[in-house]
């Protein structure tokens, strides 16, 4: 079930408020905080919407602070539909709630606390990188250090389908991930609205969620 908990965070303390969503069945849930970081226009918001089973927004909207989106996963690892749950069906087995914390990608002294807030107590980090952004790739080692090298991470490189516009050679990216023992996932443009892209998003969603569960 995709829980509609999207909200803009302008300061620390949002985790405690969103945890109250699970209070009714606290004994049946475990909450997993996942930091989603990367430079602006890397595709972080669209990726999160894909993972939560939502369509990407048609127009680009810059994240101004921290956005939190929550996905409830059943013990069977199949998402429970919101409709079935609203009819009063009880969840008979423990489930896990993935809470995706997305920090704004544009650096700003005013929001310097955003990355530490998103990364604080995170069980996993998704480092989202556009293959059209060479500067983003060059900044990736520092970004990983800022989140914390102790936090397991998955590097997700977007716009892999735009092979003639890439600024990062495939062999260089793979060598970097192999050298630092990072798991790598290559996906297309997460904001693509075509029918073919929608089919690909279903595959991407299942694959990345499976990778997340392996790393937890």
C-alpha positions as CSV (number, residue, x, y, z in Angstrom):
1,X,0.0,0.0,0.0
2,X,1.3,3.4,-0.9
3,X,0.7,5.6,2.2
4,X,0.0,9.3,1.2
5,X,2.5,10.9,3.6
6,X,4.2,13.2,1.2
7,X,5.2,16.4,3.0
8,X,7.7,19.3,2.8
9,X,10.1,19.4,5.7
10,X,11.6,22.8,6.6
11,X,13.5,21.5,9.7
12,X,14.4,18.5,11.7
13,X,11.7,16.4,13.5
14,X,9.5,15.0,10.7
15,X,10.3,11.4,11.4
16,X,8.5,11.3,14.7
17,X,5.4,12.9,13.2
18,X,5.2,10.4,10.3
19,X,5.8,7.5,12.6
20,X,2.4,8.2,14.1
21,X,0.8,6.9,10.9
22,X,1.8,3.4,12.0
23,X,0.7,3.6,15.7
24,X,-2.6,1.8,15.1
25,X,-0.7,-1.4,14.2
26,X,2.7,-0.6,15.6
27,X,3.4,-4.2,16.5
28,X,2.9,-5.2,12.9
29,X,5.3,-2.7,11.3
30,X,8.9,-1.9,11.1
31,X,10.0,1.5,9.7
32,X,13.0,1.7,7.4
33,X,14.3,5.1,6.6
34,X,15.9,5.4,3.2
35,X,17.8,8.6,2.2
36,X,17.5,9.6,-1.5
37,X,20.2,12.0,-2.4
38,X,21.8,13.5,-5.6
39,X,22.1,16.7,-7.5
40,X,19.1,18.6,-8.9
41,X,17.4,17.2,-11.9
42,X,18.9,13.7,-11.4
43,X,15.5,12.2,-11.2
44,X,15.1,11.6,-7.5
45,X,11.4,12.6,-7.2
46,X,10.4,10.6,-10.3
47,X,12.3,7.6,-9.0
48,X,10.6,7.7,-5.6
49,X,7.2,8.0,-7.3
50,X,8.1,5.0,-9.5
51,X,9.0,2.9,-6.4
52,X,5.7,3.9,-4.7
53,X,3.7,2.9,-7.8
54,X,2.9,6.4,-8.8
55,X,3.1,8.1,-12.2
56,X,5.9,10.7,-12.6
57,X,4.8,14.3,-12.7
58,X,4.5,15.7,-16.2
59,X,6.5,18.9,-15.4
60,X,9.7,19.2,-13.5
61,X,9.1,20.5,-9.9
62,X,12.2,21.3,-7.9
63,X,12.3,19.9,-4.3
64,X,12.6,22.9,-2.0
65,X,13.5,21.1,1.2
66,X,12.9,17.5,2.1
67,X,10.1,15.4,0.7
68,X,9.0,12.2,2.4
69,X,7.1,9.4,0.7
70,X,6.1,6.2,2.4
71,X,5.5,2.7,1.0
72,X,4.0,-0.1,3.1
73,X,5.2,-3.5,2.1
74,X,3.5,-6.7,3.4
75,X,5.3,-9.7,4.7
76,X,4.7,-11.4,1.4
77,X,6.7,-8.6,-0.2
78,X,3.6,-7.7,-2.3
79,X,2.2,-4.2,-1.8
80,X,-1.2,-4.1,-0.2
81,X,-3.6,-1.9,-2.1
82,X,-5.0,1.1,-0.3
83,X,-8.5,0.1,-1.4
84,X,-8.3,-3.3,0.2
85,X,-7.0,-1.9,3.5
86,X,-9.6,0.8,3.6
87,X,-12.4,-1.8,3.5
88,X,-11.3,-3.0,7.0
89,X,-9.1,-5.9,6.0
90,X,-6.6,-6.6,8.7
91,X,-2.9,-7.3,7.9
92,X,-2.3,-10.7,9.3
93,X,1.5,-10.6,9.1
94,X,4.3,-8.2,10.0
95,X,5.1,-5.6,7.3
96,X,7.8,-3.1,6.5
97,X,7.3,0.6,5.8
98,X,9.9,2.1,3.5
99,X,10.2,5.8,4.2
100,X,12.0,7.6,1.4
101,X,13.6,10.9,2.5
102,X,14.6,13.0,-0.5
103,X,16.9,16.0,0.1
104,X,16.9,18.9,-2.3
105,X,19.7,18.7,-4.7
106,X,20.5,22.4,-5.1
107,X,23.2,23.3,-2.5
108,X,22.3,26.2,-0.3
109,X,23.8,27.6,2.9
110,X,20.2,28.2,4.1
111,X,19.4,24.5,3.8
112,X,22.7,23.1,4.8
113,X,21.0,20.8,7.3
114,X,19.0,19.0,4.6
115,X,21.4,16.2,3.7
116,X,22.3,15.5,7.4
117,X,18.6,15.4,8.2
118,X,17.8,13.0,5.4
119,X,20.7,10.8,6.2
120,X,20.3,10.7,10.0
121,X,19.5,7.2,11.2
122,X,19.0,6.1,7.5
123,X,19.3,2.3,7.0
124,X,20.1,2.7,3.4
125,X,21.0,5.5,0.9
126,X,20.0,5.7,-2.8
127,X,22.5,7.9,-4.6
128,X,20.8,9.1,-7.8
129,X,23.0,10.2,-10.6
130,X,22.1,11.5,-14.0
131,X,24.4,10.2,-16.7
132,X,24.2,13.6,-18.4
133,X,25.8,15.2,-15.3
134,X,29.5,14.9,-15.2
135,X,29.8,17.2,-12.2
136,X,27.4,15.0,-10.3
137,X,29.6,11.9,-10.9
138,X,32.7,13.8,-9.8
139,X,30.9,14.9,-6.6
140,X,29.7,11.3,-5.8
141,X,32.6,10.3,-3.5
142,X,32.1,13.4,-1.3
143,X,28.3,12.8,-1.4
144,X,28.8,9.3,-0.1
145,X,31.1,10.6,2.6
146,X,28.6,13.2,3.6
147,X,25.9,10.6,4.0
148,X,28.3,8.3,5.8
149,X,30.4,5.4,4.5
150,X,28.8,3.1,7.1
151,X,25.4,3.5,5.4
152,X,24.8,0.8,2.8
153,X,24.1,2.4,-0.6
154,X,22.8,1.7,-4.1
155,X,23.9,4.0,-6.9
156,X,21.1,4.5,-9.4
157,X,22.2,6.1,-12.7
158,X,19.3,7.6,-14.7
159,X,18.9,8.4,-18.4
160,X,20.8,5.3,-19.4
161,X,18.6,5.2,-22.5
162,X,20.1,8.5,-23.8
163,X,23.4,6.8,-24.8
164,X,24.4,9.5,-27.2
165,X,24.0,12.3,-24.6
166,X,25.9,10.6,-21.7
167,X,28.7,12.5,-20.0
168,X,30.0,9.5,-18.1
169,X,31.5,6.6,-19.9
170,X,29.9,3.3,-18.9
171,X,33.2,1.6,-18.2
172,X,34.3,4.5,-15.9
173,X,31.1,4.3,-13.9
174,X,31.3,0.6,-13.5
175,X,34.9,0.7,-12.5
176,X,34.2,3.3,-9.9
177,X,31.4,1.2,-8.4
178,X,33.5,-1.9,-8.5
179,X,36.5,-0.1,-6.8
180,X,34.3,1.2,-4.0
181,X,32.2,-2.0,-3.8
182,X,28.9,-0.2,-4.6
183,X,25.9,-1.8,-6.2
184,X,24.9,-0.1,-9.4
185,X,21.5,0.1,-11.2
186,X,21.1,1.7,-14.6
187,X,17.7,3.0,-15.6
188,X,16.2,5.1,-18.3
189,X,14.7,8.6,-18.0
190,X,12.4,8.3,-14.9
191,X,10.2,11.2,-16.2
192,X,9.5,9.5,-19.6
193,X,5.7,9.5,-20.1
194,X,5.4,7.0,-23.0
195,X,3.6,3.7,-22.8
196,X,6.9,1.8,-23.3
197,X,8.4,3.8,-20.4
198,X,5.5,2.8,-18.2
199,X,6.2,-0.8,-18.8
200,X,9.9,-0.3,-18.1
201,X,9.0,1.5,-14.8
202,X,7.1,-1.6,-13.6
203,X,10.3,-3.7,-14.1
204,X,12.5,-1.1,-12.6
205,X,10.3,-0.8,-9.6
206,X,10.4,-4.5,-8.9
207,X,14.1,-4.7,-9.5
208,X,15.1,-1.7,-7.3
209,X,12.8,-2.8,-4.4
210,X,14.4,-6.2,-4.5
211,X,17.9,-4.6,-4.4
212,X,16.8,-2.5,-1.4
213,X,15.6,-5.6,0.4
214,X,19.0,-7.3,-0.3
215,X,20.9,-4.5,1.2
216,X,18.8,-4.1,4.4
